[in-house]
Amino acid sequence: MRHIVGQSSRTPQRVVVLMGGPSAEREVSLSSGSACAAALRGEGFEVIEVDAGPELCVALQGIKPDAVLNCLHGRWGEDGCVQGMLEWIGMPYTHSGVLSSAVAMDKQRSKDAFVAAGLPVVHSVMAAADEVRRRHVMAPPYVVKPNNEGSSVGIYLVHEASNSPPQLSSDMPDQVMVETFAPGRELTTTVVGDRPLTVTDILTDGWYDYDAKYKPGGSRHVVPADIPPQIFDLCLDYALRAHQALGCRGVSRTDFRWDESRGADGLILLETNTQPGMTATSLTPEQAQACGMTFGQLCAWMVEDASCDR
């Protein structure tokens, strides 16, 4: 990975920061987009912020940017849909391409790719939501989640002592993933280009849910993580291998659980996020900063890495 040092000396490029959109993660995307737009202006880019809507294709063709920084999160923006549209109109964009975005967003298919690459994951099954509401489809403790959402949207934790199955909300999809609960510490590693950055230990008072991820004070980050060197190195190795197994480009972030009582065998890969959050509380900018890359430099690197056919 080429580090960008200091202010850019080239002629400012026109960049669209794509944000918002219709997904469940709209508000986080707006925060990510606003932060990235400000950082890119500080690096000398001409920046236009675009809230993704039904007329997105027409709007982009009217603006004619040199690159699109994709700050969309969740469905449509992270699952290959907007990537396919950008490929169709030949507009360079950041992060992963159509196929890797779609596979990474599909938790079961990404897990299949991880298993094929020899990476450790927990047992899971796909089940009808109605069946999950009626009975325990596996022995507690377990987690129920949509198969194609991110940022802990719609996640249910069923405790070991739970006598009844979870009462899933009516807006859960017809098919859900039911996954054996992995105990332990929450760790994460960002990959930029072909380089894993560092490991963050995420500390919370409870479940690392949507609020813990995005509300100020919801979690505390120790970076670099104070963990044994073997576990630290395994996180870096697994994150890069996961990035490569999915065919990711640009920036990704892989999340882990680590059961200290089991040593290296207790490190489990949860998922890889191809559109990591870029808010004030987000993990990826924090890791870049710890490795000597400012937020502006990280955003500039992503824009300069933009391309089609990703």
MIVEXVEX-349011 format. One record per residue (C-alpha): y, x, z; residue in one letter; residue number from 1. Coordinates in nm, 2 decimals. Example, Ala and Ser with C-alpha at 12.3 -4.5 7.8 and 13.67 -1.06 7.14 Angstrom:
2
+--------+--------+--------+------+-------+
:      y :      x :      z : gupa : lumvo :
+--------+--------+--------+------+-------+
:  -0.45 :   1.23 :   0.78 :    A :     1 :
:  -0.11 :   1.37 :   0.71 :    S :     2 :
+--------+--------+--------+------+-------+
//
This chain:
310
+--------+--------+--------+------+-------+
:      y :      x :      z : gupa : lumvo :
+--------+--------+--------+------+-------+
:   0.00 :   0.00 :   0.00 :    M :     1 :
:   0.35 :   0.13 :  -0.09 :    R :     2 :
:   0.59 :   0.10 :   0.19 :    H :     3 :
:   0.95 :   0.00 :   0.10 :    I :     4 :
:   1.21 :   0.21 :   0.28 :    V :     5 :
:   1.56 :   0.09 :   0.35 :    G :     6 :
:   1.77 :  -0.13 :   0.12 :    Q :     7 :
:   1.66 :  -0.19 :  -0.23 :    S :     8 :
:   1.86 :   0.00 :  -0.49 :    S :     9 :
:   1.75 :  -0.21 :  -0.79 :    R :    10 :
:   1.94 :  -0.49 :  -0.95 :    T :    11 :
:   1.88 :  -0.80 :  -0.74 :    P :    12 :
:   1.61 :  -1.02 :  -0.87 :    Q :    13 :
:   1.62 :  -1.40 :  -0.87 :    R :    14 :
:   1.35 :  -1.53 :  -0.63 :    V :    15 :
:   1.25 :  -1.88 :  -0.55 :    V :    16 :
:   1.12 :  -1.93 :  -0.19 :    V :    17 :
:   0.88 :  -2.22 :  -0.21 :    L :    18 :
:   0.87 :  -2.42 :   0.11 :    M :    19 :
:   0.82 :  -2.75 :   0.28 :    G :    20 :
:   0.59 :  -2.97 :   0.06 :    G :    21 :
:   0.38 :  -3.27 :   0.17 :    P :    22 :
:   0.12 :  -3.11 :   0.39 :    S :    23 :
:   0.06 :  -3.16 :   0.76 :    A :    24 :
:   0.22 :  -2.81 :   0.80 :    E :    25 :
:   0.55 :  -2.90 :   0.64 :    R :    26 :
:   0.77 :  -2.82 :   0.93 :    E :    27 :
:   0.62 :  -2.48 :   0.98 :    V :    28 :
:   0.65 :  -2.41 :   0.61 :    S :    29 :
:   1.02 :  -2.49 :   0.62 :    L :    30 :
:   1.07 :  -2.25 :   0.91 :    S :    31 :
:   0.87 :  -1.98 :   0.73 :    S :    32 :
:   1.07 :  -2.03 :   0.41 :    G :    33 :
:   1.41 :  -2.02 :   0.58 :    S :    34 :
:   1.32 :  -1.70 :   0.76 :    A :    35 :
:   1.19 :  -1.53 :   0.44 :    C :    36 :
:   1.49 :  -1.65 :   0.24 :    A :    37 :
:   1.73 :  -1.49 :   0.49 :    A :    38 :
:   1.53 :  -1.17 :   0.50 :    A :    39 :
:   1.52 :  -1.14 :   0.12 :    L :    40 :
:   1.90 :  -1.19 :   0.09 :    R :    41 :
:   1.93 :  -0.90 :   0.33 :    G :    42 :
:   1.72 :  -0.69 :   0.09 :    E :    43 :
:   1.96 :  -0.77 :  -0.20 :    G :    44 :
:   1.77 :  -1.05 :  -0.38 :    F :    45 :
:   1.92 :  -1.36 :  -0.52 :    E :    46 :
:   1.73 :  -1.63 :  -0.34 :    V :    47 :
:   1.70 :  -2.00 :  -0.42 :    I :    48 :
:   1.52 :  -2.22 :  -0.16 :    E :    49 :
:   1.30 :  -2.50 :  -0.31 :    V :    50 :
:   1.14 :  -2.78 :  -0.11 :    D :    51 :
:   0.82 :  -2.85 :  -0.31 :    A :    52 :
:   0.81 :  -3.21 :  -0.44 :    G :    53 :
:   0.67 :  -3.41 :  -0.73 :    P :    54 :
:   0.92 :  -3.25 :  -0.98 :    E :    55 :
:   0.85 :  -2.90 :  -0.87 :    L :    56 :
:   0.73 :  -2.78 :  -1.21 :    C :    57 :
:   1.05 :  -2.90 :  -1.38 :    V :    58 :
:   1.27 :  -2.76 :  -1.11 :    A :    59 :
:   1.11 :  -2.41 :  -1.14 :    L :    60 :
:   1.14 :  -2.41 :  -1.52 :    Q :    61 :
:   1.50 :  -2.49 :  -1.48 :    G :    62 :
:   1.57 :  -2.21 :  -1.24 :    I :    63 :
:   1.36 :  -1.95 :  -1.43 :    K :    64 :
:   1.31 :  -1.71 :  -1.13 :    P :    65 :
:   1.16 :  -1.36 :  -1.17 :    D :    66 :
:   0.91 :  -1.44 :  -0.89 :    A :    67 :
:   0.81 :  -1.72 :  -0.65 :    V :    68 :
:   0.76 :  -1.63 :  -0.28 :    L :    69 :
:   0.51 :  -1.90 :  -0.18 :    N :    70 :
:   0.58 :  -2.00 :   0.18 :    C :    71 :
:   0.38 :  -2.33 :   0.16 :    L :    72 :
:   0.12 :  -2.39 :   0.42 :    H :    73 :
:  -0.18 :  -2.62 :   0.42 :    G :    74 :
:  -0.31 :  -2.84 :   0.14 :    R :    75 :
:  -0.16 :  -2.83 :  -0.21 :    W :    76 :
:   0.03 :  -2.51 :  -0.13 :    G :    77 :
:  -0.25 :  -2.30 :   0.01 :    E :    78 :
:  -0.56 :  -2.43 :  -0.16 :    D :    79 :
:  -0.51 :  -2.32 :  -0.52 :    G :    80 :
:  -0.31 :  -2.63 :  -0.64 :    C :    81 :
:   0.04 :  -2.48 :  -0.66 :    V :    82 :
:  -0.11 :  -2.15 :  -0.77 :    Q :    83 :
:  -0.27 :  -2.32 :  -1.07 :    G :    84 :
:   0.06 :  -2.48 :  -1.16 :    M :    85 :
:   0.24 :  -2.14 :  -1.14 :    L :    86 :
:  -0.04 :  -1.98 :  -1.36 :    E :    87 :
:   0.00 :  -2.26 :  -1.61 :    W :    88 :
:   0.38 :  -2.20 :  -1.66 :    I :    89 :
:   0.34 :  -1.82 :  -1.64 :    G :    90 :
:   0.56 :  -1.77 :  -1.33 :    M :    91 :
:   0.47 :  -1.47 :  -1.11 :    P :    92 :
:   0.39 :  -1.56 :  -0.75 :    Y :    93 :
:   0.29 :  -1.41 :  -0.42 :    T :    94 :
:  -0.03 :  -1.42 :  -0.21 :    H :    95 :
:  -0.37 :  -1.51 :  -0.34 :    S :    96 :
:  -0.47 :  -1.66 :  -0.67 :    G :    97 :
:  -0.63 :  -1.99 :  -0.76 :    V :    98 :
:  -0.99 :  -1.92 :  -0.68 :    L :    99 :
:  -0.95 :  -1.72 :  -0.37 :    S :   100 :
:  -0.69 :  -1.97 :  -0.23 :    S :   101 :
:  -0.93 :  -2.26 :  -0.29 :    A :   102 :
:  -1.23 :  -2.08 :  -0.14 :    V :   103 :
:  -1.04 :  -1.95 :   0.16 :    A :   104 :
:  -0.90 :  -2.30 :   0.24 :    M :   105 :
:  -1.25 :  -2.45 :   0.22 :    D :   106 :
:  -1.39 :  -2.34 :   0.56 :    K :   107 :
:  -1.76 :  -2.39 :   0.46 :    Q :   108 :
:  -1.73 :  -2.21 :   0.13 :    R :   109 :
:  -1.53 :  -1.92 :   0.28 :    S :   110 :
:  -1.80 :  -1.90 :   0.56 :    K :   111 :
:  -2.07 :  -1.87 :   0.28 :    D :   112 :
:  -1.87 :  -1.58 :   0.13 :    A :   113 :
:  -1.84 :  -1.41 :   0.47 :    F :   114 :
:  -2.22 :  -1.44 :   0.53 :    V :   115 :
:  -2.29 :  -1.30 :   0.18 :    A :   116 :
:  -2.06 :  -1.00 :   0.27 :    A :   117 :
:  -2.26 :  -0.94 :   0.60 :    G :   118 :
:  -1.97 :  -1.06 :   0.82 :    L :   119 :
:  -2.05 :  -1.23 :   1.15 :    P :   120 :
:  -1.98 :  -1.61 :   1.18 :    V :   121 :
:  -2.09 :  -1.89 :   1.41 :    V :   122 :
:  -2.33 :  -2.16 :   1.31 :    H :   123 :
:  -2.18 :  -2.48 :   1.16 :    S :   124 :
:  -2.27 :  -2.79 :   0.98 :    V :   125 :
:  -2.09 :  -3.04 :   0.76 :    M :   126 :
:  -2.12 :  -3.39 :   0.89 :    A :   127 :
:  -1.98 :  -3.74 :   0.82 :    A :   128 :
:  -1.69 :  -3.81 :   1.05 :    A :   129 :
:  -1.84 :  -4.15 :   1.15 :    D :   130 :
:  -2.16 :  -3.98 :   1.26 :    E :   131 :
:  -1.97 :  -3.73 :   1.47 :    V :   132 :
:  -1.79 :  -4.02 :   1.64 :    R :   133 :
:  -2.13 :  -4.18 :   1.72 :    R :   134 :
:  -2.33 :  -3.89 :   1.86 :    R :   135 :
:  -2.34 :  -3.52 :   1.93 :    H :   136 :
:  -2.45 :  -3.36 :   1.60 :    V :   137 :
:  -2.51 :  -3.03 :   1.79 :    M :   138 :
:  -2.53 :  -2.94 :   2.15 :    A :   139 :
:  -2.19 :  -2.89 :   2.32 :    P :   140 :
:  -1.98 :  -2.69 :   2.34 :    P :   141 :
:  -1.87 :  -2.73 :   1.98 :    Y :   142 :
:  -1.56 :  -2.76 :   1.77 :    V :   143 :
:  -1.48 :  -3.03 :   1.51 :    V :   144 :
:  -1.23 :  -2.96 :   1.24 :    K :   145 :
:  -1.13 :  -3.07 :   0.89 :    P :   146 :
:  -1.29 :  -2.85 :   0.63 :    N :   147 :
:  -0.96 :  -2.79 :   0.44 :    N :   148 :
:  -0.67 :  -2.77 :   0.68 :    E :   149 :
:  -0.51 :  -2.48 :   0.85 :    G :   150 :
:  -0.31 :  -2.39 :   1.17 :    S :   151 :
:  -0.55 :  -2.57 :   1.40 :    S :   152 :
:  -0.46 :  -2.91 :   1.25 :    V :   153 :
:  -0.70 :  -3.18 :   1.36 :    G :   154 :
:  -0.92 :  -2.97 :   1.58 :    I :   155 :
:  -1.13 :  -3.12 :   1.86 :    Y :   156 :
:  -1.30 :  -2.91 :   2.13 :    L :   157 :
:  -1.60 :  -3.08 :   2.28 :    V :   158 :
:  -1.67 :  -2.92 :   2.62 :    H :   159 :
:  -2.02 :  -2.84 :   2.75 :    E :   160 :
:  -2.00 :  -3.11 :   3.01 :    A :   161 :
:  -1.89 :  -3.38 :   2.77 :    S :   162 :
:  -2.11 :  -3.68 :   2.79 :    N :   163 :
:  -1.97 :  -3.86 :   2.48 :    S :   164 :
:  -1.89 :  -3.75 :   2.13 :    P :   165 :
:  -1.53 :  -3.69 :   2.03 :    P :   166 :
:  -1.32 :  -3.99 :   1.92 :    Q :   167 :
:  -1.18 :  -3.85 :   1.60 :    L :   168 :
:  -0.85 :  -3.99 :   1.47 :    S :   169 :
:  -0.86 :  -4.23 :   1.18 :    S :   170 :
:  -0.68 :  -3.98 :   0.95 :    D :   171 :
:  -0.97 :  -3.73 :   0.98 :    M :   172 :
:  -1.15 :  -3.68 :   0.64 :    P :   173 :
:  -1.48 :  -3.85 :   0.58 :    D :   174 :
:  -1.66 :  -3.51 :   0.60 :    Q :   175 :
:  -1.58 :  -3.26 :   0.88 :    V :   176 :
:  -1.71 :  -2.93 :   1.00 :    M :   177 :
:  -1.89 :  -2.91 :   1.33 :    V :   178 :
:  -1.90 :  -2.55 :   1.46 :    E :   179 :
:  -2.06 :  -2.39 :   1.76 :    T :   180 :
:  -1.78 :  -2.30 :   2.00 :    F :   181 :
:  -1.73 :  -1.92 :   2.02 :    A :   182 :
:  -1.60 :  -1.81 :   2.36 :    P :   183 :
:  -1.38 :  -1.52 :   2.43 :    G :   184 :
:  -1.05 :  -1.36 :   2.34 :    R :   185 :
:  -0.85 :  -1.46 :   2.04 :    E :   186 :
:  -0.78 :  -1.16 :   1.81 :    L :   187 :
:  -0.63 :  -1.14 :   1.47 :    T :   188 :
:  -0.56 :  -0.87 :   1.20 :    T :   189 :
:  -0.33 :  -0.88 :   0.90 :    T :   190 :
:  -0.41 :  -0.72 :   0.56 :    V :   191 :
:  -0.12 :  -0.62 :   0.34 :    V :   192 :
:  -0.24 :  -0.51 :  -0.01 :    G :   193 :
:  -0.55 :  -0.30 :   0.07 :    D :   194 :
:  -0.45 :  -0.20 :   0.42 :    R :   195 :
:  -0.54 :  -0.37 :   0.75 :    P :   196 :
:  -0.24 :  -0.33 :   0.98 :    L :   197 :
:  -0.34 :  -0.37 :   1.35 :    T :   198 :
:  -0.50 :  -0.60 :   1.60 :    V :   199 :
:  -0.32 :  -0.86 :   1.81 :    T :   200 :
:  -0.46 :  -1.01 :   2.13 :    D :   201 :
:  -0.34 :  -1.37 :   2.16 :    I :   202 :
:  -0.31 :  -1.49 :   2.52 :    L :   203 :
:  -0.27 :  -1.87 :   2.60 :    T :   204 :
:  -0.30 :  -2.08 :   2.90 :    D :   205 :
:  -0.54 :  -2.31 :   2.72 :    G :   206 :
:  -0.68 :  -2.38 :   2.37 :    W :   207 :
:  -0.50 :  -2.19 :   2.09 :    Y :   208 :
:  -0.39 :  -2.52 :   1.92 :    D :   209 :
:  -0.10 :  -2.60 :   1.68 :    Y :   210 :
:   0.16 :  -2.61 :   1.97 :    D :   211 :
:   0.03 :  -2.28 :   2.11 :    A :   212 :
:   0.08 :  -2.12 :   1.76 :    K :   213 :
:   0.42 :  -2.25 :   1.68 :    Y :   214 :
:   0.62 :  -2.36 :   1.99 :    K :   215 :
:   0.82 :  -2.09 :   2.17 :    P :   216 :
:   0.62 :  -1.97 :   2.47 :    G :   217 :
:   0.30 :  -2.14 :   2.35 :    G :   218 :
:   0.13 :  -1.80 :   2.34 :    S :   219 :
:   0.18 :  -1.44 :   2.42 :    R :   220 :
:   0.09 :  -1.16 :   2.19 :    H :   221 :
:  -0.03 :  -0.81 :   2.28 :    V :   222 :
:   0.01 :  -0.58 :   1.98 :    V :   223 :
:  -0.16 :  -0.35 :   1.94 :    P :   224 :
:  -0.44 :  -0.52 :   2.14 :    A :   225 :
:  -0.57 :  -0.34 :   2.45 :    D :   226 :
:  -0.93 :  -0.35 :   2.35 :    I :   227 :
:  -1.20 :  -0.09 :   2.31 :    P :   228 :
:  -1.16 :   0.14 :   2.00 :    P :   229 :
:  -1.49 :   0.01 :   1.86 :    Q :   230 :
:  -1.38 :  -0.35 :   1.87 :    I :   231 :
:  -1.03 :  -0.26 :   1.74 :    F :   232 :
:  -1.19 :  -0.07 :   1.44 :    D :   233 :
:  -1.43 :  -0.35 :   1.37 :    L :   234 :
:  -1.15 :  -0.60 :   1.35 :    C :   235 :
:  -0.97 :  -0.38 :   1.09 :    L :   236 :
:  -1.30 :  -0.34 :   0.90 :    D :   237 :
:  -1.40 :  -0.71 :   0.91 :    Y :   238 :
:  -1.05 :  -0.82 :   0.81 :    A :   239 :
:  -1.04 :  -0.60 :   0.50 :    L :   240 :
:  -1.39 :  -0.70 :   0.40 :    R :   241 :
:  -1.31 :  -1.07 :   0.44 :    A :   242 :
:  -0.99 :  -1.02 :   0.23 :    H :   243 :
:  -1.20 :  -0.85 :  -0.04 :    Q :   244 :
:  -1.50 :  -1.10 :  -0.02 :    A :   245 :
:  -1.26 :  -1.39 :  -0.09 :    L :   246 :
:  -1.07 :  -1.19 :  -0.36 :    G :   247 :
:  -0.74 :  -1.22 :  -0.17 :    C :   248 :
:  -0.42 :  -1.06 :  -0.30 :    R :   249 :
:  -0.10 :  -0.97 :  -0.12 :    G :   250 :
:  -0.11 :  -1.07 :   0.24 :    V :   251 :
:  -0.39 :  -1.24 :   0.44 :    S :   252 :
:  -0.47 :  -1.27 :   0.81 :    R :   253 :
:  -0.82 :  -1.30 :   0.96 :    T :   254 :
:  -0.88 :  -1.45 :   1.30 :    D :   255 :
:  -1.16 :  -1.36 :   1.54 :    F :   256 :
:  -1.31 :  -1.45 :   1.88 :    R :   257 :
:  -1.45 :  -1.17 :   2.10 :    W :   258 :
:  -1.69 :  -1.23 :   2.39 :    D :   259 :
:  -1.64 :  -0.92 :   2.59 :    E :   260 :
:  -1.97 :  -0.96 :   2.77 :    S :   261 :
:  -2.16 :  -0.90 :   2.44 :    R :   262 :
:  -1.98 :  -0.60 :   2.32 :    G :   263 :
:  -1.97 :  -0.56 :   1.94 :    A :   264 :
:  -2.22 :  -0.84 :   1.90 :    D :   265 :
:  -1.96 :  -1.07 :   2.06 :    G :   266 :
:  -1.70 :  -1.03 :   1.78 :    L :   267 :
:  -1.71 :  -1.34 :   1.55 :    I :   268 :
:  -1.50 :  -1.40 :   1.24 :    L :   269 :
:  -1.34 :  -1.74 :   1.24 :    L :   270 :
:  -1.14 :  -1.77 :   0.92 :    E :   271 :
:  -0.90 :  -1.60 :   0.68 :    T :   272 :
:  -0.56 :  -1.74 :   0.62 :    N :   273 :
:  -0.42 :  -1.66 :   0.27 :    T :   274 :
:  -0.07 :  -1.79 :   0.36 :    Q :   275 :
:   0.00 :  -1.66 :   0.71 :    P :   276 :
:   0.30 :  -1.81 :   0.90 :    G :   277 :
:   0.63 :  -1.62 :   0.87 :    M :   278 :
:   0.82 :  -1.79 :   1.15 :    T :   279 :
:   0.99 :  -1.62 :   1.45 :    A :   280 :
:   0.67 :  -1.66 :   1.65 :    T :   281 :
:   0.43 :  -1.56 :   1.37 :    S :   282 :
:   0.17 :  -1.29 :   1.40 :    L :   283 :
:   0.19 :  -1.12 :   1.06 :    T :   284 :
:   0.56 :  -1.02 :   1.08 :    P :   285 :
:   0.50 :  -0.90 :   1.43 :    E :   286 :
:   0.21 :  -0.68 :   1.32 :    Q :   287 :
:   0.41 :  -0.54 :   1.03 :    A :   288 :
:   0.69 :  -0.45 :   1.27 :    Q :   289 :
:   0.44 :  -0.27 :   1.49 :    A :   290 :
:   0.34 :  -0.06 :   1.19 :    C :   291 :
:   0.70 :   0.04 :   1.10 :    G :   292 :
:   0.77 :  -0.23 :   0.84 :    M :   293 :
:   1.07 :  -0.46 :   0.90 :    T :   294 :
:   1.05 :  -0.83 :   0.82 :    F :   295 :
:   1.28 :  -0.77 :   0.52 :    G :   296 :
:   1.07 :  -0.49 :   0.39 :    Q :   297 :
:   0.75 :  -0.71 :   0.42 :    L :   298 :
:   0.91 :  -0.99 :   0.23 :    C :   299 :
:   1.04 :  -0.75 :  -0.04 :    A :   300 :
:   0.69 :  -0.60 :  -0.07 :    W :   301 :
:   0.54 :  -0.95 :  -0.13 :    M :   302 :
:   0.80 :  -1.03 :  -0.40 :    V :   303 :
:   0.75 :  -0.70 :  -0.57 :    E :   304 :
:   0.37 :  -0.75 :  -0.56 :    D :   305 :
:   0.41 :  -1.10 :  -0.73 :    A :   306 :
:   0.22 :  -1.16 :  -1.05 :    S :   307 :
:   0.02 :  -1.41 :  -1.25 :    C :   308 :
:  -0.36 :  -1.39 :  -1.30 :    D :   309 :
:  -0.42 :  -1.31 :  -0.94 :    R :   310 :
+--------+--------+--------+------+-------+
//
